[in-house]
Amino acid sequence: MLRFVGRQANNIAKSCLRPRTAAVSQNIRASHDEPEESEEEFNKQYVDYLSRPNIDHWEIRRVWNKLAGMDLVPDPVIICAALKACRQLNDFALAIRILEIVKDKCGNRLNEIYPYILQEIRPTLDELGVNTPEELGYDKPELALQSIDDIH
C-alpha cells in the first residue's frame, strides 16, 4: 500500500514539474483564387438562366433558393426574368412566392428597398397580370380580415 501511494506521489510530482507547451494555432485565411464577379455578370448569369425556353418549375425554385441564401436583394432585372419564367409555366403561386421572398430579403430596410423594387418591376407585373402580395391581402393575417358573417 505504501509503495502504491509513493508511486502516485512521484507521478504527481513529475507531472507538476514537466513544462507544458501551449497548443499553437495558426490563423489561415480561407479564401479562393477565383476572380471577383461583377454585378453585371452576376445579373446576366441569372437572367440568362431564367430566360431559357425549356426551364421547369424545379429549376426556378432551385435558383430562388440559392438567391434567398445569399446576402443580397436580387436586382429587379432578375426578378422580372423570374416572373416571366413563372408566366411561361403558368405558375401564379410561384410568382407570388418570389415576390414574398424579395420582400423578406429587404430586411429592416423594407421601406427603402421594396418600394423601389416594386416601382422597377411594375411594368412587368402589369404586362403579366401578376398582383403583389399586398394587393392580394397576403400582408395581413387571415384573422385580421373582415368575417363574411359581419359584412351585412
Secondary structure, DSSP 8 states (H G I E B T S, - for coil): -HHHHHHHHHHHHHHHHS---------------S----HHHHHHHHHHHHT-TT--HHHHHHHHHHHHHSSS---HHHHHHHHHHHHHTT-HHHHHHHHHHHHHHTGGGHHHHHHHHHHHHHHHHHHHT---HHHHTTTS-GGGS--GGG--
